[in-house]
Amino acid sequence: MVESRTDRIQKQVGTVVEMPVLGSVVLPPREKLAFYAGLGLLAVFEIVEWPIALTVAAGHVLADQQHWRLAQGVGEALEEV
């Protein structure tokens, strides 16, 4: 089955959900959401300490943002050509 552009974008970026109080919230893709949920469970069951879990999650978010900025920059460069 051929996936559409929208499906590919949602797979990479995530899904936008409208929340009553918060407004538009971008949820990460399922794979990343599962990673964060697993990390949270490890912290809840005290397999990993909370500061370590938060540090790993923050590093993961920052790495994803950097990757997205790089991809966006490449896309803008290609538009100019």
C-alpha positions as CSV (number, residue, x, y, z in Angstrom):
1,M,0.0,0.0,0.0
2,V,1.3,3.4,-0.9
3,E,1.3,6.0,1.9
4,S,0.3,9.5,1.2
5,R,2.3,12.6,2.0
6,T,0.2,13.4,4.9
7,D,0.8,10.0,6.4
8,R,4.5,10.4,6.0
9,I,4.5,13.8,7.6
10,Q,2.5,12.6,10.5
11,K,4.9,9.6,10.9
12,Q,7.9,12.0,11.1
13,V,6.4,15.0,12.9
14,G,3.4,13.7,14.9
15,T,-0.3,14.4,15.1
16,V,-1.8,17.7,16.0
17,V,-4.5,17.5,18.7
18,E,-6.8,20.4,19.7
19,M,-7.0,20.6,23.5
20,P,-9.7,22.8,25.2
21,V,-7.4,24.7,27.5
22,L,-4.0,24.3,25.8
23,G,-5.0,24.8,22.2
24,S,-3.0,22.9,19.5
25,V,-0.7,20.3,20.8
26,V,1.6,18.2,18.7
27,L,1.9,14.6,19.8
28,P,5.0,12.8,18.8
29,P,4.8,9.7,16.6
30,R,3.8,6.4,18.1
31,E,7.3,5.1,18.4
32,K,8.5,8.1,20.3
33,L,5.4,8.2,22.5
34,A,6.1,4.5,23.4
35,F,9.7,5.5,24.3
36,Y,8.5,8.2,26.6
37,A,5.9,6.0,28.1
38,G,8.4,3.2,28.7
39,L,10.8,5.7,30.3
40,G,8.1,7.0,32.5
41,L,7.2,3.4,33.6
42,L,10.8,2.7,34.4
43,A,10.9,5.8,36.6
44,V,7.5,4.9,38.3
45,F,8.7,1.5,39.2
46,E,12.0,3.0,40.4
47,I,14.1,1.0,38.0
48,V,15.6,4.3,36.8
49,E,15.8,7.4,39.1
50,W,13.6,10.3,38.2
51,P,16.4,12.8,37.4
52,I,18.0,10.3,35.0
53,A,14.7,9.6,33.3
54,L,14.1,13.4,32.9
55,T,17.6,13.9,31.6
56,V,17.2,11.2,29.0
57,A,13.8,12.4,27.9
58,A,15.0,16.0,27.7
59,G,18.1,14.9,25.6
60,H,15.8,12.9,23.3
61,V,13.5,15.9,22.8
62,L,16.4,18.2,22.1
63,A,18.0,15.8,19.6
64,D,14.6,15.5,17.8
65,Q,14.3,19.3,17.6
66,Q,17.9,19.6,16.2
67,H,17.1,17.0,13.6
68,W,13.9,18.7,12.6
69,R,15.7,22.1,12.2
70,L,18.3,20.4,10.0
71,A,15.6,18.9,7.8
72,Q,13.8,22.2,7.6
73,G,17.0,24.0,6.6
74,V,17.6,21.5,3.8
75,G,14.0,21.9,2.6
76,E,14.3,25.6,2.5
77,A,17.6,25.4,0.6
78,L,16.0,23.1,-1.9
79,E,13.1,25.5,-2.4
80,E,15.5,28.3,-3.3
81,V,17.1,26.2,-6.0
